[in-house]
Amino acid sequence: MILLNPGPVNVSSRVTEALARGDICHREPECAQLLARIRARLLEAFAPRAGFTAVLLTGSGTAAVEAAVTNVCSPRGRLVVVSNGVYGERIAAMADAARVPHTVVGSPWTSAPDLDAVEDALRAPDVEAVAVVQHETTTGLINPVAAIAQRARALRKLVLVDAVSGLAGDALDPAACDLVVGTSGKCIQAFPGMAFVLVRDEVMARLATYPRRSVYLSLATYVTHATPFTPAVQLAYALDEALAELLEETVASRITRYASAATFLRVGFERLGLECVLPAALRSNTITSLRFPAGRTYGDLHDALKARGFVIYEGQGAFAREAFRVANMGALGRGDFTRFLAAMGDVLGASGL
């Protein structure tokens, strides 16, 4: 089955085989070595210049985002949340659940945020940080992280980036960020179940002085104790191997590969008469949102394509009624995408591929 959803993704055989490396106790030195190697590889891949700590969690990307959100502000601080999709809204919900004061700067789900509105919110004296989603998988929109970070830095605010579906898919400069959240089961091409937060060292020292809002999701706990809780050891083996693959390919080359795949698919979608939800300037390298052809529903398209070996993804929120999504993450090649476009053409009754 070819997975064209934004995680879990198809992985390579060597990543799958890594699951069978054997059972070890998480308190033994070999497990500590495994986790240390993963943290080192994360930094080599995404923050190669010194100055960051990698905090590794067993949990989904959402768990790591919640860890970042609930750790980033002092008891007196306020968080500015940039929201133009489901995942920006989820950050606000996390802040609300943890009773972190926050201000939401919202914009339509198909638009980039208003940078002046973000800056105005950041000027409030109690604001300590801004949170922004790099890649809003709601629509496949890429947010202007660098521009937001530039304004936040000028006001001496911390920058938290939810890069769960963006890391290794679209470029992100860690120098612009203070906390970067990622996960295993998307563009890194491992299995879901492990996630991480890359934290600037001086910021980590500052956050460690704040009272904890969570036991399991306290970032400082993972810095003080290598394995404070039981990690998913077999998933760690697979993540380690996936990171080795990524470093061999290089992050830049993977981003280029994904961009090429997205372009190939979008040309094919245009030939099939499908309309993209977003303008080209806002689209990521890894997800394309497409409006339903007249008379078609998600259920119709999904079931017909799954019968042919391909899984597409439903739209979220209001877009569930008007659009579906196709991701091109994972260990997939041009042949997979060619066969998918042919299957889509068959389902739509189109020709000309």
FENLINPE-V351288 format. One record per residue. N is the residue number from 1. SS is DSSP state (a for helix, b for strand, c for the rest). PHI is phi in radians with two decimals (NA if undefined). PSI is psi in whole degrees, 0 to 359 (* if undefined). Layout:
n->N ss->SS phi->PHI psi->PSI
n->N ss->SS phi->PHI psi->PSI
//
This chain:
n->1 ss->c phi->NA psi->128
n->2 ss->b phi->-1.59 psi->118
n->3 ss->b phi->-1.60 psi->113
n->4 ss->c phi->-1.94 psi->34
n->5 ss->c phi->-1.84 psi->157
n->6 ss->c phi->-1.42 psi->62
n->7 ss->c phi->1.62 psi->135
n->8 ss->c phi->-1.07 psi->156
n->9 ss->c phi->-2.08 psi->164
n->10 ss->c phi->-1.18 psi->135
n->11 ss->c phi->-2.03 psi->166
n->12 ss->c phi->-1.32 psi->164
n->13 ss->a phi->-1.12 psi->326
n->14 ss->a phi->-1.22 psi->329
n->15 ss->a phi->-1.22 psi->318
n->16 ss->a phi->-1.07 psi->316
n->17 ss->a phi->-1.12 psi->333
n->18 ss->a phi->-1.12 psi->337
n->19 ss->c phi->-1.07 psi->337
n->20 ss->c phi->-1.75 psi->21
n->21 ss->c phi->-1.20 psi->341
n->22 ss->c phi->2.26 psi->168
n->23 ss->c phi->-1.73 psi->132
n->24 ss->c phi->-2.36 psi->155
n->25 ss->c phi->-1.39 psi->137
n->26 ss->c phi->-1.24 psi->350
n->27 ss->c phi->-1.68 psi->359
n->28 ss->c phi->-1.54 psi->155
n->29 ss->a phi->-1.06 psi->330
n->30 ss->a phi->-1.16 psi->329
n->31 ss->a phi->-1.25 psi->319
n->32 ss->a phi->-1.03 psi->321
n->33 ss->a phi->-1.16 psi->319
n->34 ss->a phi->-1.05 psi->311
n->35 ss->a phi->-1.16 psi->323
n->36 ss->a phi->-1.13 psi->322
n->37 ss->a phi->-1.16 psi->320
n->38 ss->a phi->-1.06 psi->313
n->39 ss->a phi->-1.06 psi->319
n->40 ss->a phi->-1.14 psi->320
n->41 ss->a phi->-1.21 psi->324
n->42 ss->a phi->-1.06 psi->316
n->43 ss->a phi->-1.20 psi->321
n->44 ss->a phi->-1.09 psi->322
n->45 ss->a phi->-1.33 psi->316
n->46 ss->a phi->-2.02 psi->344
n->47 ss->c phi->-2.52 psi->65
n->48 ss->c phi->-1.13 psi->336
n->49 ss->c phi->-1.42 psi->144
n->50 ss->c phi->-1.05 psi->158
n->51 ss->c phi->2.16 psi->2
n->52 ss->b phi->-2.15 psi->151
n->53 ss->b phi->-1.97 psi->138
n->54 ss->b phi->-1.77 psi->118
n->55 ss->b phi->-1.76 psi->121
n->56 ss->b phi->-1.85 psi->129
n->57 ss->b phi->-2.14 psi->146
n->58 ss->b phi->-1.55 psi->118
n->59 ss->c phi->2.74 psi->173
n->60 ss->c phi->-1.32 psi->174
n->61 ss->a phi->-1.02 psi->326
n->62 ss->a phi->-1.06 psi->322
n->63 ss->a phi->-1.07 psi->317
n->64 ss->a phi->-1.21 psi->323
n->65 ss->a phi->-1.09 psi->316
n->66 ss->a phi->-1.12 psi->324
n->67 ss->a phi->-1.06 psi->314
n->68 ss->a phi->-1.12 psi->315
n->69 ss->a phi->-1.11 psi->320
n->70 ss->a phi->-1.47 psi->356
n->71 ss->a phi->-1.90 psi->344
n->72 ss->c phi->-1.35 psi->337
n->73 ss->c phi->-1.98 psi->148
n->74 ss->c phi->-1.26 psi->171
n->75 ss->c phi->-1.05 psi->341
n->76 ss->c phi->-1.77 psi->358
n->77 ss->c phi->-1.60 psi->162
n->78 ss->b phi->-2.13 psi->145
n->79 ss->b phi->-1.90 psi->133
n->80 ss->b phi->-1.66 psi->126
n->81 ss->b phi->-1.92 psi->119
n->82 ss->b phi->-1.52 psi->120
n->83 ss->b phi->-2.29 psi->119
n->84 ss->c phi->-2.50 psi->42
n->85 ss->c phi->3.04 psi->182
n->86 ss->a phi->-1.04 psi->323
n->87 ss->a phi->-1.41 psi->332
n->88 ss->a phi->-1.16 psi->319
n->89 ss->a phi->-1.10 psi->324
n->90 ss->a phi->-1.16 psi->322
n->91 ss->a phi->-1.05 psi->316
n->92 ss->a phi->-1.08 psi->321
n->93 ss->a phi->-1.14 psi->322
n->94 ss->a phi->-1.11 psi->314
n->95 ss->a phi->-1.07 psi->319
n->96 ss->a phi->-1.11 psi->315
n->97 ss->a phi->-1.11 psi->326
n->98 ss->c phi->-1.58 psi->3
n->99 ss->c phi->1.03 psi->40
n->100 ss->c phi->-1.58 psi->117
n->101 ss->c phi->-0.97 psi->137
n->102 ss->b phi->-2.68 psi->156
n->103 ss->b phi->-2.15 psi->127
n->104 ss->b phi->-1.69 psi->127
n->105 ss->b phi->-1.86 psi->100
n->106 ss->b phi->-1.71 psi->158
n->107 ss->c phi->-2.65 psi->164
n->108 ss->c phi->-0.98 psi->152
n->109 ss->c phi->-1.17 psi->348
n->110 ss->c phi->-1.94 psi->20
n->111 ss->c phi->-2.27 psi->150
n->112 ss->c phi->-1.23 psi->154
n->113 ss->c phi->-1.17 psi->156
n->114 ss->c phi->-1.40 psi->107
n->115 ss->a phi->-1.11 psi->324
n->116 ss->a phi->-1.16 psi->322
n->117 ss->a phi->-1.16 psi->322
n->118 ss->a phi->-1.10 psi->314
n->119 ss->a phi->-1.09 psi->319
n->120 ss->a phi->-1.03 psi->317
n->121 ss->a phi->-1.15 psi->323
n->122 ss->a phi->-1.18 psi->339
n->123 ss->c phi->-1.33 psi->349
n->124 ss->c phi->-1.04 psi->136
n->125 ss->c phi->-1.11 psi->335
n->126 ss->c phi->-1.58 psi->358
n->127 ss->b phi->-1.28 psi->131
n->128 ss->b phi->-1.99 psi->340
n->129 ss->b phi->-2.75 psi->161
n->130 ss->b phi->-2.16 psi->141
n->131 ss->b phi->-2.06 psi->133
n->132 ss->b phi->-2.48 psi->144
n->133 ss->b phi->-1.54 psi->123
n->134 ss->c phi->-1.11 psi->307
n->135 ss->b phi->-2.15 psi->105
n->136 ss->b phi->-1.37 psi->99
n->137 ss->c phi->-1.22 psi->353
n->138 ss->c phi->-0.89 psi->316
n->139 ss->c phi->-2.20 psi->348
n->140 ss->c phi->1.55 psi->25
n->141 ss->b phi->-1.55 psi->136
n->142 ss->b phi->-1.71 psi->124
n->143 ss->c phi->-1.52 psi->153
n->144 ss->c phi->-1.39 psi->72
n->145 ss->a phi->-1.03 psi->315
n->146 ss->a phi->-1.06 psi->318
n->147 ss->a phi->-1.18 psi->319
n->148 ss->a phi->-1.13 psi->316
n->149 ss->a phi->-1.09 psi->322
n->150 ss->a phi->-1.05 psi->317
n->151 ss->a phi->-1.25 psi->323
n->152 ss->a phi->-1.16 psi->317
n->153 ss->a phi->-1.10 psi->321
n->154 ss->a phi->-1.07 psi->333
n->155 ss->c phi->-1.75 psi->7
n->156 ss->c phi->1.10 psi->43
n->157 ss->c phi->-1.88 psi->150
n->158 ss->b phi->-1.31 psi->153
n->159 ss->b phi->-2.10 psi->115
n->160 ss->b phi->-1.87 psi->124
n->161 ss->b phi->-2.07 psi->120
n->162 ss->b phi->-1.41 psi->100
n->163 ss->c phi->-1.91 psi->28
n->164 ss->c phi->-0.94 psi->313
n->165 ss->c phi->-1.83 psi->11
n->166 ss->c phi->-1.88 psi->326
n->167 ss->c phi->-1.05 psi->129
n->168 ss->c phi->1.29 psi->3
n->169 ss->c phi->-1.94 psi->320
n->170 ss->c phi->-2.33 psi->151
n->171 ss->c phi->-1.15 psi->141
n->172 ss->c phi->-2.54 psi->125
n->173 ss->c phi->-1.57 psi->112
n->174 ss->a phi->-1.11 psi->338
n->175 ss->a phi->-1.11 psi->339
n->176 ss->a phi->-1.52 psi->356
n->177 ss->c phi->-2.11 psi->159
n->178 ss->c phi->-1.95 psi->325
n->179 ss->b phi->-2.34 psi->128
n->180 ss->b phi->-2.19 psi->125
n->181 ss->b phi->-1.82 psi->135
n->182 ss->b phi->-2.46 psi->176
n->183 ss->b phi->-2.54 psi->167
n->184 ss->c phi->-1.43 psi->325
n->185 ss->c phi->-1.66 psi->25
n->186 ss->c phi->-2.15 psi->248
n->187 ss->c phi->-1.28 psi->345
n->188 ss->c phi->-1.30 psi->340
n->189 ss->c phi->1.21 psi->41
n->190 ss->c phi->-1.99 psi->195
n->191 ss->c phi->-1.59 psi->152
n->192 ss->c phi->-1.16 psi->156
n->193 ss->c phi->2.20 psi->349
n->194 ss->b phi->-2.28 psi->145
n->195 ss->b phi->-2.56 psi->174
n->196 ss->b phi->-2.74 psi->160
n->197 ss->b phi->-2.24 psi->124
n->198 ss->b phi->-1.61 psi->122
n->199 ss->b phi->-2.15 psi->132
n->200 ss->b phi->-1.06 psi->136
n->201 ss->a phi->-0.98 psi->313
n->202 ss->a phi->-1.18 psi->331
n->203 ss->a phi->-1.24 psi->320
n->204 ss->a phi->-1.04 psi->319
n->205 ss->a phi->-1.08 psi->323
n->206 ss->a phi->-1.23 psi->315
n->207 ss->a phi->-1.13 psi->329
n->208 ss->c phi->-1.12 psi->342
n->209 ss->c phi->-1.50 psi->350
n->210 ss->c phi->-1.43 psi->150
n->211 ss->c phi->-1.08 psi->144
n->212 ss->c phi->-1.28 psi->138
n->213 ss->c phi->-1.73 psi->352
n->214 ss->c phi->-2.65 psi->155
n->215 ss->c phi->-1.53 psi->303
n->216 ss->c phi->-1.18 psi->326
n->217 ss->c phi->-1.75 psi->19
n->218 ss->c phi->-1.37 psi->114
n->219 ss->a phi->-1.07 psi->320
n->220 ss->a phi->-1.08 psi->328
n->221 ss->a phi->-1.05 psi->321
n->222 ss->a phi->-1.32 psi->339
n->223 ss->a phi->-1.39 psi->322
n->224 ss->a phi->-1.30 psi->322
n->225 ss->c phi->-2.18 psi->125
n->226 ss->c phi->-1.09 psi->320
n->227 ss->c phi->-2.33 psi->74
n->228 ss->c phi->-1.17 psi->335
n->229 ss->c phi->-2.37 psi->170
n->230 ss->c phi->-1.31 psi->117
n->231 ss->c phi->-1.44 psi->164
n->232 ss->c phi->-1.43 psi->90
n->233 ss->a phi->-1.09 psi->315
n->234 ss->a phi->-1.14 psi->323
n->235 ss->a phi->-1.17 psi->329
n->236 ss->a phi->-1.14 psi->320
n->237 ss->a phi->-0.99 psi->314
n->238 ss->a phi->-1.17 psi->320
n->239 ss->a phi->-1.11 psi->319
n->240 ss->a phi->-1.02 psi->315
n->241 ss->a phi->-1.20 psi->321
n->242 ss->a phi->-1.12 psi->322
n->243 ss->a phi->-1.19 psi->324
n->244 ss->a phi->-1.07 psi->316
n->245 ss->a phi->-1.04 psi->315
n->246 ss->a phi->-1.08 psi->317
n->247 ss->a phi->-1.17 psi->328
n->248 ss->a phi->-1.19 psi->317
n->249 ss->a phi->-1.27 psi->327
n->250 ss->c phi->1.42 psi->145
n->251 ss->a phi->-1.06 psi->317
n->252 ss->a phi->-1.05 psi->319
n->253 ss->a phi->-1.21 psi->325
n->254 ss->a phi->-1.16 psi->318
n->255 ss->a phi->-1.03 psi->318
n->256 ss->a phi->-1.12 psi->319
n->257 ss->a phi->-1.09 psi->315
n->258 ss->a phi->-1.14 psi->319
n->259 ss->a phi->-1.08 psi->319
n->260 ss->a phi->-1.12 psi->319
n->261 ss->a phi->-1.12 psi->318
n->262 ss->a phi->-1.10 psi->318
n->263 ss->a phi->-1.09 psi->316
n->264 ss->a phi->-1.04 psi->314
n->265 ss->a phi->-1.13 psi->317
n->266 ss->a phi->-1.18 psi->326
n->267 ss->a phi->-1.11 psi->317
n->268 ss->a phi->-1.13 psi->320
n->269 ss->a phi->-1.07 psi->320
n->270 ss->a phi->-1.11 psi->319
n->271 ss->a phi->-1.09 psi->329
n->272 ss->c phi->-1.45 psi->359
n->273 ss->c phi->1.42 psi->17
n->274 ss->c phi->-1.53 psi->145
n->275 ss->c phi->-1.89 psi->129
n->276 ss->b phi->-1.30 psi->144
n->277 ss->c phi->-1.24 psi->318
n->278 ss->c phi->-1.73 psi->151
n->279 ss->c phi->-1.19 psi->157
n->280 ss->a phi->-0.98 psi->323
n->281 ss->a phi->-1.14 psi->339
n->282 ss->a phi->-1.77 psi->354
n->283 ss->b phi->-1.39 psi->142
n->284 ss->c phi->-1.36 psi->178
n->285 ss->c phi->-1.49 psi->356
n->286 ss->c phi->-2.26 psi->350
n->287 ss->b phi->-2.41 psi->136
n->288 ss->b phi->-2.14 psi->123
n->289 ss->b phi->-1.63 psi->132
n->290 ss->b phi->-2.24 psi->138
n->291 ss->b phi->-1.32 psi->146
n->292 ss->c phi->-1.11 psi->137
n->293 ss->c phi->-1.12 psi->156
n->294 ss->c phi->-0.94 psi->130
n->295 ss->c phi->1.43 psi->2
n->296 ss->c phi->-1.87 psi->149
n->297 ss->c phi->-2.12 psi->166
n->298 ss->a phi->-1.07 psi->315
n->299 ss->a phi->-0.99 psi->317
n->300 ss->a phi->-1.06 psi->308
n->301 ss->a phi->-1.14 psi->313
n->302 ss->a phi->-1.01 psi->309
n->303 ss->a phi->-1.16 psi->320
n->304 ss->a phi->-1.17 psi->321
n->305 ss->a phi->-1.29 psi->322
n->306 ss->a phi->-1.10 psi->324
n->307 ss->c phi->-1.08 psi->338
n->308 ss->c phi->-1.72 psi->4
n->309 ss->c phi->1.74 psi->17
n->310 ss->b phi->-2.28 psi->136
n->311 ss->b phi->-1.95 psi->118
n->312 ss->c phi->-1.72 psi->184
n->313 ss->b phi->-2.30 psi->140
n->314 ss->b phi->-1.27 psi->152
n->315 ss->c phi->-1.21 psi->162
n->316 ss->c phi->-1.94 psi->153
n->317 ss->a phi->1.02 psi->222
n->318 ss->a phi->-1.08 psi->334
n->319 ss->a phi->-1.26 psi->346
n->320 ss->a phi->-1.06 psi->336
n->321 ss->a phi->-1.52 psi->347
n->322 ss->c phi->-2.33 psi->352
n->323 ss->b phi->-2.63 psi->160
n->324 ss->b phi->-2.29 psi->169
n->325 ss->b phi->-2.19 psi->146
n->326 ss->b phi->-2.22 psi->119
n->327 ss->b phi->-1.74 psi->153
n->328 ss->c phi->-2.20 psi->38
n->329 ss->c phi->-1.44 psi->166
n->330 ss->c phi->1.73 psi->179
n->331 ss->c phi->-1.47 psi->71
n->332 ss->c phi->-2.11 psi->154
n->333 ss->c phi->-2.10 psi->178
n->334 ss->a phi->-1.01 psi->324
n->335 ss->a phi->-1.08 psi->322
n->336 ss->a phi->-1.08 psi->317
n->337 ss->a phi->-1.26 psi->326
n->338 ss->a phi->-1.10 psi->315
n->339 ss->a phi->-1.14 psi->324
n->340 ss->a phi->-1.13 psi->314
n->341 ss->a phi->-1.09 psi->323
n->342 ss->a phi->-1.13 psi->319
n->343 ss->a phi->-1.14 psi->319
n->344 ss->a phi->-1.10 psi->317
n->345 ss->a phi->-1.07 psi->320
n->346 ss->a phi->-1.10 psi->315
n->347 ss->a phi->-1.13 psi->320
n->348 ss->a phi->-1.43 psi->351
n->349 ss->c phi->1.27 psi->25
n->350 ss->c phi->-1.68 psi->167
n->351 ss->c phi->-2.46 psi->179
n->352 ss->c phi->1.76 psi->5
n->353 ss->c phi->-1.32 psi->*
//
